[in-house]
Amino acid sequence: MAERNIAEIDTTDRLLLDLLQMDASLSLNDLAEAVNLTTTPCWKRLKRLEEAGILKRRVALLDPVKLGLSFIAFVQIKTSDHSQDWYHRFVATVSEFPEVMEFYRMAGEYDYMMKVQMADMAAFDSFYKKLVNSISGLTNVTSTFAMEPLKYTTALPL
């Protein structure tokens, strides 16, 4: 059985991480005040969380609708080739597509699934053609399209 790597974090660490998940632009002073610390111990905690790989990045979340990128498709893929070489080529190829927001190897009926986001159906059609012509061994590529986002979050439930 695989060993689980569960980070040892306390209540203050969890609160810091929750605050940063909601607003990564909070100043060190604001974070320290919110968790009832002075800035130096707060900074040390953040540094430890970064060094442990728990706090991976601090990013800005953009509004896809305001940027004309509200078309979301979920693409499921089956392949006839399950070799390590093919897998590495496939992952490298798909990872180069900026439209691919999420990409997973799956258990079940399909081998891979990706979430892609773009402007419209025409942009999706172009993406689809580029995808299926970029790598051999795809036996089934099925897509479904989101009609309305009902929940979206990047915050992990701590």
Secondary structure, 3 states (H helix, E strand, C coil): CCCCCCCCCCHHHHHHHHHHHHCCCCCHHHHHHHCCCCHHHHHHHHHHHHHCCCCCCCCCCCCCCCCCCCEEEEEEEEECCCCHHHHHHHHHHHHCCCCEEEEEECCCCCCEEEEEEECCHHHHHHHHHHHHHHCCCEEEEEEEECCCCCCCCCCCCC
